[in-house]
Amino acid sequence: MTAAGRRRRESVRMQAAELFEQEIKPPEVARRLRVSLKSAYQWHQLWRDGGHEALASRGPSGSRCRLSPRCLEKLAAYLDEGPAAHGWVEDQVWTAARVATLIGRKFHVSYSVSGATRLMHRLGFSPQVPARRVAERDERAVTVWKEVTWAEVKEPGRPAGATSASRTKQGSRGSRPGDEPGAGAGTPRS
């Protein structure tokens, strides 16, 4: 969460503390501040035990980053070099598992795959899906094949109006050939 988001949430908690001082009950505080009843009761308990200070923001939540700012800069540089520079020559894709392995190798710090994903996001990297294209693809040959060969081998579609796709209305009896199943049916089944 951003610092602005934390300040906004702290502001709502401080408003709740002011309402609690006026002896307003948690359900009414929840309604006025448009928060959950559970939050209002938790804040009320914290306020009773520690006053306004108990509702103050404690800073960013979650675990601290285990890499120093200098190590984060190095990691970004390693990622920019590409996977092949670090031993993954099969393809040029950084996966979260590879990044976690790289962090372990270079900085001797253990990161989970999900932790490596969050770290990459923090560094400005986003998940990418590579385009599935053959390296030797000849666009001119593909265009010629689509225009000439495909037009010759493609089956013609059904003629319009040959069938009825309606669930509520049957096709007209006059359009059914006499030798198809159901041609002699007099009344629809119920």
C-alpha positions in Angstrom: 0.0 0.0 0.0 1.2 3.5 -0.8 2.0 6.1 1.9 -1.1 8.1 0.8 -3.3 5.0 1.2 -1.9 4.4 4.7 -2.6 8.1 5.7 -6.1 7.8 4.3 -6.9 4.7 6.4 -5.3 6.2 9.5 -7.5 9.3 9.0 -10.6 7.0 9.0 -9.4 5.3 12.2 -8.8 8.7 13.9 -12.4 9.8 12.9 -13.6 6.6 14.6 -11.6 7.4 17.8 -13.3 10.9 17.9 -16.7 9.2 17.6 -15.8 6.7 20.3 -14.9 9.6 22.6 -18.5 11.0 22.0 -19.7 7.6 23.2 -21.0 6.5 19.8 -21.3 2.8 19.6 -19.3 0.7 17.0 -22.4 -0.2 14.8 -23.1 3.6 14.3 -19.4 4.3 13.7 -19.4 1.6 11.1 -22.4 3.1 9.4 -21.1 6.7 9.5 -17.6 5.9 8.2 -18.8 3.2 5.8 -16.6 0.5 7.2 -17.3 -3.1 8.2 -18.8 -3.8 11.6 -15.9 -6.0 12.4 -13.4 -3.1 11.8 -15.4 -0.8 14.0 -15.5 -3.3 16.9 -11.7 -4.0 16.5 -10.9 -0.2 16.5 -13.2 0.3 19.5 -11.3 -2.4 21.4 -7.9 -0.9 20.4 -9.1 2.6 21.3 -10.3 1.4 24.8 -7.0 -0.3 25.4 -4.6 2.4 24.1 -6.5 5.6 23.0 -5.7 7.5 19.8 -2.1 6.1 19.6 -3.4 2.6 19.3 -5.1 3.5 16.1 -2.1 5.3 14.5 -0.5 3.8 11.5 2.5 1.6 12.2 4.0 2.1 8.8 4.1 -0.4 5.9 2.9 -3.9 6.7 4.5 -7.1 5.5 8.0 -8.4 5.8 11.0 -6.2 5.1 12.9 -6.6 1.9 15.9 -8.9 2.5 18.0 -7.2 -0.2 19.6 -3.9 0.4 19.0 -1.0 -2.1 22.4 -1.7 -3.6 21.6 -5.4 -4.1 18.3 -4.5 -5.7 20.2 -2.3 -8.2 22.5 -5.2 -9.0 19.5 -7.6 -9.4 17.9 -5.2 -11.8 21.1 -5.1 -13.8 21.4 -8.9 -13.8 17.8 -9.2 -15.0 18.5 -6.7 -17.8 21.4 -8.9 -19.0 19.0 -11.7 -19.7 18.7 -15.4 -18.6 21.4 -16.7 -21.0 24.0 -14.6 -19.2 23.2 -16.5 -16.1 23.1 -20.0 -17.4 19.6 -20.4 -18.9 20.3 -20.8 -22.6 17.1 -22.7 -23.6 15.1 -19.5 -24.0 15.2 -15.8 -23.1 12.5 -15.8 -20.5 12.8 -14.8 -16.8 10.5 -16.9 -14.7 9.9 -16.2 -11.1 11.5 -19.5 -10.2 14.6 -18.5 -12.2 14.7 -15.1 -10.5 14.5 -16.8 -7.0 17.4 -19.1 -8.0 19.4 -16.1 -9.3 18.8 -14.2 -6.0 20.0 -17.3 -4.1 23.1 -17.7 -6.3 24.2 -14.0 -6.3 23.1 -12.8 -2.9 22.8 -15.9 -0.8 19.3 -15.0 0.2 16.4 -17.4 -0.1 13.2 -16.1 -1.8 10.1 -18.1 -2.6 8.7 -18.0 -6.1 5.8 -15.7 -5.0 8.3 -13.5 -3.1 10.5 -13.2 -6.3 7.4 -12.3 -8.3 6.6 -9.4 -5.8 10.2 -8.3 -5.9 10.2 -8.2 -9.7 7.0 -6.2 -9.7 8.6 -3.8 -7.2 11.6 -3.4 -9.5 9.2 -2.4 -12.4 9.2 -5.8 -14.2 5.8 -7.1 -15.3 4.7 -10.6 -16.4 5.0 -11.0 -20.1 3.6 -13.6 -22.4 5.9 -14.2 -25.3 4.4 -14.1 -28.8 4.4 -17.7 -30.2 6.1 -17.2 -33.6 8.5 -19.4 -35.4 11.9 -17.7 -35.8 12.1 -18.7 -39.5 8.5 -17.5 -40.4 8.2 -16.2 -43.9 5.3 -13.7 -43.9 5.1 -13.5 -47.7 4.7 -17.3 -48.0 2.0 -17.3 -45.3 0.0 -14.6 -47.2 0.3 -16.5 -50.5 -0.8 -19.8 -48.8 -3.9 -18.1 -47.2 -4.9 -16.4 -50.5 -4.3 -19.3 -52.9 -4.1 -22.7 -51.2 -6.6 -22.1 -48.4 -9.2 -20.7 -50.8 -8.9 -24.0 -52.9 -9.1 -26.5 -50.0 -11.6 -24.7 -47.8 -15.0 -26.4 -47.8 -18.0 -24.3 -48.8 -20.3 -23.4 -45.9 -23.9 -24.5 -45.6 -26.4 -22.5 -47.6 -28.3 -20.0 -45.6 -31.7 -21.0 -44.3 -31.2 -24.8 -44.7 -31.8 -25.5 -41.0 -33.6 -24.0 -38.1 -31.6 -23.3 -34.9 -34.5 -22.1 -32.8 -35.5 -24.0 -29.7 -38.9 -22.4 -29.5 -40.1 -22.6 -33.1 -39.7 -25.5 -35.4 -38.6 -25.1 -39.0 -41.5 -24.9 -41.4 -42.8 -28.3 -42.6 -42.7 -27.2 -46.2 -38.9 -26.9 -46.1 -38.3 -30.5 -45.0 -37.5 -33.0 -47.7 -39.9 -36.0 -47.6 -37.2 -38.6 -47.1 -35.5 -37.1 -44.0 -36.4 -38.3 -40.5 -39.4 -36.5 -39.0 -40.8 -35.5 -42.4 -44.0 -37.4 -41.7 -44.4 -36.2 -38.1 -47.8 -34.7 -37.7 -47.7 -33.2 -34.2 -44.8 -32.1 -32.1 -43.8 -34.3 -29.1 -44.6 -32.9 -25.6 
